[in-house]
């Protein structure tokens, strides 16, 4: 009997402590569960906003592994940049062919360069030789920039200069939230000057508006450096390169291509670009073996296509209302490739002076002799071809000097304005 009483008492004590233990266990498990869930959410936010270094194939991103958040990373990078630091922001999934060129100018001026860009733009630096001097911050969705705009705006203010690489009119609200209009050291690149009015007008006199073309009123800064490029001899089978662009008429190119093929000339034409409006369905049936379409390729392949080509055709038509904008407001990205890869361009003479082109560094045509110029390009021997390339090289040096002096003028204007 005494034995049963002892066993009963032990069980009663055990049950009492077990209930207390369960109460504490549930309490702490709930707390731990909440904290763990919160940490998971924060990790997801940070990792969805900015990639870690093991997803970027460049060697200078050691800080990605050391910090806990994007905010810490950005601040740490700014602190490590000492005095001269600049931020380049490209909001689009395109125009990244401009980024290496702007980066090169700033590195040559002694600046630490930080770049905020879409993941698709990283590959544009595949030929770049000084990646160790650049810090990349990449995002996968511009919406995340918008969501974190308040935090970003506080960081942007810490830079000596901030370059908005594409000033899109439809993104004015984002640029305003990021503080680009409220700081005095922001610089705006306009790819189309028709959208330069409104709030941008006040930046013209401060030299804070740049364009890729040689237009009036604003500064000409052309980013045409891509890195370690290969300068090749002219191919035995002449290869032409063309970009596909919306609103452009390619019929005269197709007509001349057909005539040249019928006359047994040996050539081929590669077409690439973001838009696939000019595609295999638009060409004549008997041209399918000489036209090659490579739309939406990555920058590595894009650069390789250009390096392997002999000429760049820029089929601008002065009779076209759309193309005439390239004489007044818009700059063609193909010209960057001409300067950067030393490729002779075939262009209508009415557009040549905007890009400092003439008969020494280009093949100019008019409305009546496009066939003759294409034929001349095919028959050009390597010695004559190299002579044109050398003239492009001399032109490229002039463009570099003009551009970097204009950048200095911008910085001087901004610094003078900040001292007032």
C-alpha positions in Angstrom: 0.0 0.0 0.0 2.8 2.4 0.9 4.6 1.4 -2.3 1.5 2.4 -4.4 1.2 5.7 -2.6 4.8 6.5 -3.3 4.4 5.7 -7.0 1.3 7.8 -7.2 3.0 10.8 -5.6 5.9 10.5 -8.0 3.5 10.4 -11.0 1.7 13.5 -9.6 4.9 15.4 -9.3 6.1 14.3 -12.8 2.8 15.4 -14.4 2.9 18.8 -12.6 6.4 19.5 -13.9 5.6 18.2 -17.3 2.7 20.6 -17.6 4.9 23.5 -16.6 7.6 22.3 -19.0 5.1 22.2 -21.9 3.9 25.7 -21.0 7.4 27.0 -21.2 8.2 24.9 -24.3 5.2 26.2 -26.2 6.0 29.8 -25.1 9.6 29.6 -26.3 8.9 27.5 -29.4 6.4 30.2 -30.5 9.0 32.9 -29.9 11.7 31.0 -31.7 9.4 30.2 -34.6 8.4 33.8 -35.0 12.0 35.0 -34.9 13.1 32.3 -37.4 10.2 33.2 -39.7 11.2 36.8 -39.6 14.8 36.0 -40.4 13.7 33.9 -43.4 11.6 36.8 -44.7 14.4 39.3 -44.3 16.9 36.9 -46.1 14.5 36.4 -49.0 14.0 40.2 -49.3 17.8 40.9 -49.4 18.6 38.0 -51.7 15.8 38.8 -54.1 16.9 42.4 -54.2 20.6 42.0 -54.8 22.6 38.9 -55.8 25.4 37.6 -53.8 28.9 37.3 -55.1 28.8 33.7 -56.1 26.3 34.6 -58.7 28.6 37.3 -60.2 31.6 36.0 -62.2 33.8 39.0 -61.4 36.7 38.9 -58.9 36.2 42.2 -57.0 33.0 41.3 -55.1 34.5 40.0 -51.8 32.2 42.4 -49.8 29.1 40.4 -50.9 30.1 37.6 -48.7 30.9 39.8 -45.6 27.7 41.8 -45.1 24.3 40.9 -44.0 22.2 43.3 -46.2 22.3 45.4 -49.3 22.3 48.5 -47.2 25.5 47.5 -45.4 27.1 46.4 -48.6 26.4 49.8 -50.3 27.6 51.7 -47.3 30.7 49.6 -46.9 31.6 50.0 -50.6 31.2 53.8 -50.3 33.4 53.9 -47.2 36.1 51.9 -49.0 36.0 54.2 -52.0 37.8 57.0 -50.1 37.2 60.4 -51.7 36.4 60.1 -55.4 33.4 58.0 -56.0 30.7 57.9 -58.7 27.5 55.9 -59.2 26.2 54.9 -62.6 22.5 53.8 -62.6 21.0 52.0 -65.7 17.3 51.3 -65.0 16.6 49.4 -68.2 17.3 45.8 -69.4 19.0 47.4 -72.4 21.5 50.2 -73.2 24.2 48.3 -71.2 26.5 48.6 -74.2 27.0 52.2 -72.9 28.0 51.3 -69.4 31.6 50.0 -70.0 32.4 53.2 -72.0 31.1 55.6 -69.2 32.9 53.4 -66.7 36.2 53.7 -68.6 36.0 57.5 -68.7 35.5 57.7 -64.9 38.3 55.3 -64.1 40.6 57.3 -66.3 39.7 60.4 -64.3 40.6 58.6 -61.1 37.2 57.7 -59.7 36.0 54.7 -57.9 33.0 53.5 -60.0 29.9 51.8 -58.6 27.3 50.5 -61.0 23.7 49.8 -60.3 22.2 47.7 -63.1 20.0 44.8 -64.1 21.4 41.3 -64.1 21.2 41.3 -67.9 23.8 44.1 -68.0 26.7 42.3 -66.3 27.7 40.5 -69.5 28.3 43.8 -71.2 31.6 43.9 -69.2 32.8 40.6 -70.7 35.7 42.3 -72.5 36.4 44.9 -69.9 40.0 44.8 -68.6 39.6 46.8 -65.4 36.8 45.0 -63.6 38.8 45.0 -60.4 38.2 48.8 -60.3 34.4 48.5 -60.4 31.8 47.5 -57.8 28.6 46.0 -59.3 25.2 46.1 -57.6 22.7 44.1 -59.6 18.9 43.8 -59.4 16.5 41.4 -61.2 13.4 43.6 -61.1 13.2 47.4 -61.2 10.1 47.2 -59.0 12.5 46.3 -56.1 14.4 49.6 -56.8 11.1 51.4 -56.5 10.1 49.7 -53.3 13.5 50.5 -51.7 13.7 54.0 -53.2 13.8 55.8 -49.9 16.7 53.8 -48.6 18.5 54.2 -52.0 18.0 57.9 -52.1 19.8 58.3 -48.7 22.8 56.3 -50.1 22.9 58.1 -53.5 23.5 61.4 -51.8 26.9 60.1 -50.5 28.4 60.0 -54.0 30.4 62.8 -55.6 28.5 62.3 -58.8 25.6 60.2 -59.9 25.0 59.3 -63.6 21.6 58.4 -64.8 22.5 56.4 -67.9 19.1 56.4 -69.5 16.7 59.3 -68.8 13.3 57.7 -69.7 10.3 60.0 -69.6 8.0 57.3 -68.3 10.2 56.8 -65.2 10.2 60.4 -63.9 8.4 59.3 -60.7 11.1 56.8 -59.9 13.9 59.2 -60.5 12.1 61.8 -58.3 11.8 59.2 -55.5 15.5 58.3 -55.8 16.3 62.0 -55.4 17.9 62.6 -58.8 16.1 65.9 -59.2 16.8 67.1 -55.7 20.6 66.7 -55.6 23.0 69.0 -57.5 25.5 66.4 -58.6 23.3 64.3 -60.8 24.0 63.9 -64.5 21.4 62.9 -67.1 22.0 61.0 -70.4 19.4 61.6 -73.0 19.2 59.1 -75.9 16.4 61.1 -77.4 16.4 64.9 -77.0 12.7 65.2 -77.8 12.1 64.4 -74.1 14.5 66.9 -72.7 12.0 69.6 -71.8 10.3 70.2 -68.5 12.4 69.8 -65.4 15.5 68.9 -67.5 15.7 72.3 -69.2 17.3 73.8 -66.1 20.2 71.4 -66.2 21.4 72.4 -69.7 23.2 75.6 -68.5 24.8 73.5 -65.8 26.3 71.0 -68.4 24.4 68.2 -66.7 22.7 66.9 -69.9 24.7 64.5 -72.0 23.9 62.9 -75.4 25.6 60.3 -77.5 25.4 62.4 -80.7 26.9 65.7 -81.7 23.8 67.8 -81.2 23.5 71.5 -80.2 22.8 72.8 -76.7 23.9 69.7 -74.8 27.3 68.0 -74.2 28.5 65.3 -76.4 29.9 62.3 -74.5 30.1 59.1 -76.5 30.8 55.8 -74.5 32.4 53.5 -77.0 35.0 51.6 -75.0 34.2 47.9 -74.6 37.4 46.4 -73.5 40.0 44.1 -75.1 38.7 43.8 -78.6 40.2 41.9 -81.5 41.2 43.8 -84.6 40.9 41.4 -87.6 41.8 41.5 -91.3 39.0 41.7 -93.8 37.2 38.4 -94.4 37.5 36.7 -97.8 33.7 36.5 -97.7 32.7 40.0 -96.8 30.5 40.2 -93.8 28.1 43.1 -93.0 26.5 43.8 -89.7 23.1 45.5 -89.3 20.9 46.2 -86.2 17.2 45.6 -86.4 15.4 48.8 -85.5 11.6 49.5 -85.2 10.3 52.0 -87.8 13.2 51.5 -90.3 12.8 50.6 -94.0 15.1 47.8 -95.1 13.7 47.4 -98.6 16.6 49.2 -100.4 19.1 47.0 -98.5 17.2 43.8 -99.6 17.0 45.1 -103.3 20.7 45.7 -103.5 21.5 42.4 -101.7 19.5 40.6 -104.3 21.2 42.4 -107.2 24.7 41.7 -105.7 23.9 38.0 -105.2 22.6 37.7 -108.7 25.9 39.0 -109.9 27.7 36.3 -107.9 29.4 38.6 -105.3 30.5 36.7 -102.1 29.1 38.3 -99.0 26.8 37.7 -96.0 24.8 39.9 -93.7 24.2 39.4 -89.9 21.3 41.1 -88.2 20.9 41.5 -84.5 19.1 43.8 -82.0 16.5 43.9 -79.3 13.6 44.1 -81.8 12.9 41.3 -84.2 10.8 43.4 -86.6 13.4 42.8 -89.3 13.4 39.0 -89.4 13.7 36.0 -91.7 10.1 36.4 -92.8 10.8 39.9 -94.2 13.5 38.9 -96.6 13.3 37.6 -100.2 13.3 33.8 -100.6 16.6 33.7 -102.5 18.4 35.6 -99.8 17.9 33.1 -97.0 21.4 31.7 -97.4 23.2 35.1 -96.9 21.0 36.7 -94.2 21.6 35.5 -90.6 19.3 36.7 -87.8 20.7 36.7 -84.3 18.1 38.6 -82.2 18.3 39.1 -78.4 21.7 37.5 -78.0 23.8 38.1 -74.9 26.6 40.7 -75.0 29.4 38.1 -75.4 27.8 36.8 -78.6 26.9 40.3 -79.7 30.5 41.5 -79.4 31.7 38.4 -81.2 29.4 39.0 -84.1 30.7 42.6 -84.4 34.4 41.5 -84.1 33.8 39.0 -86.9 32.2 41.5 -89.2 33.9 43.8 -91.8 31.4 46.6 -92.1 28.5 48.1 -90.2 25.6 49.2 -92.3 23.5 52.0 -90.9 20.5 52.2 -93.4 19.2 55.6 -92.4 17.0 57.2 -95.0 16.8 61.0 -95.2 13.3 60.7 -96.8 12.0 58.9 -93.7 10.4 61.0 -91.0 11.5 58.4 -88.4 15.1 58.3 -89.6 15.4 62.1 -89.8 15.1 62.2 -86.0 18.7 60.8 -86.0 19.9 64.1 -87.5 18.3 66.3 -84.8 17.4 64.4 -81.6 18.5 60.8 -81.5 21.9 59.0 -81.6 22.4 55.6 -83.2 24.0 53.0 -81.0 25.6 51.5 -84.1 28.1 54.5 -84.1 29.4 53.4 -80.8 30.3 50.1 -82.4 32.0 51.9 -85.3 34.3 53.9 -82.9 34.8 51.0 -80.4 35.4 48.1 -82.7 37.0 50.2 -85.5 34.5 48.9 -88.1 33.9 51.1 -91.2 30.3 52.2 -91.5 28.2 52.4 -94.6 26.0 55.4 -94.0 24.0 58.0 -96.0 26.2 61.1 -96.4 23.4 63.4 -95.0 23.9 61.8 -91.6 27.7 61.6 -91.6 28.7 65.0 -90.1 26.7 64.3 -86.9 29.1 61.5 -86.1 32.3 63.1 -87.5 32.3 60.7 -90.4 33.7 61.4 -93.9 35.1 59.5 -96.9 38.4 58.8 -95.1 36.9 56.8 -92.2 33.6 55.6 -93.8 31.8 54.5 -97.0 29.2 57.2 -97.7 26.3 56.8 -100.1 23.5 58.9 -101.4 20.1 58.1 -102.6 21.4 56.9 -106.0 24.6 54.9 -105.4 24.0 52.5 -102.5 24.6 49.5 -104.9 28.0 51.0 -105.9 29.1 51.5 -102.3 28.1 48.0 -101.3 30.0 46.6 -104.3 33.0 48.8 -103.3 33.0 47.4 -99.8 33.0 43.8 -101.1 35.8 44.4 -103.5 37.9 46.4 -101.1 41.3 44.7 -100.5 42.8 44.3 -97.0 45.4 47.1 -97.4 42.7 49.6 -98.3 40.5 48.2 -95.5 43.3 48.7 -92.9 43.7 52.3 -94.1 40.1 53.1 -93.3 40.4 51.3 -90.0 43.4 53.4 -89.1 41.4 56.6 -89.8 38.7 55.3 -87.5 41.3 54.8 -84.8 42.4 58.4 -85.2 38.8 59.5 -85.1 38.1 57.4 -82.0 41.0 59.2 -80.2 39.4 62.6 -81.1 36.0 61.4 -79.8 37.6 60.3 -76.6 39.3 63.6 -76.0 36.1 65.6 -76.8 34.1 63.4 -74.5 36.4 63.4 -71.5 36.9 67.1 -71.7 33.1 67.5 -71.7 32.9 65.3 -68.6 35.5 67.5 -66.9 33.4 70.6 -67.9 30.4 68.9 -66.2 32.3 68.2 -63.1 33.7 71.7 -63.0 30.2 73.2 -63.4 28.7 71.0 -60.7 31.6 71.7 -58.2 31.3 75.5 -58.9 27.6 75.3 -58.4 28.0 73.4 -55.1 30.4 76.1 -53.8 27.9 78.9 -54.3 
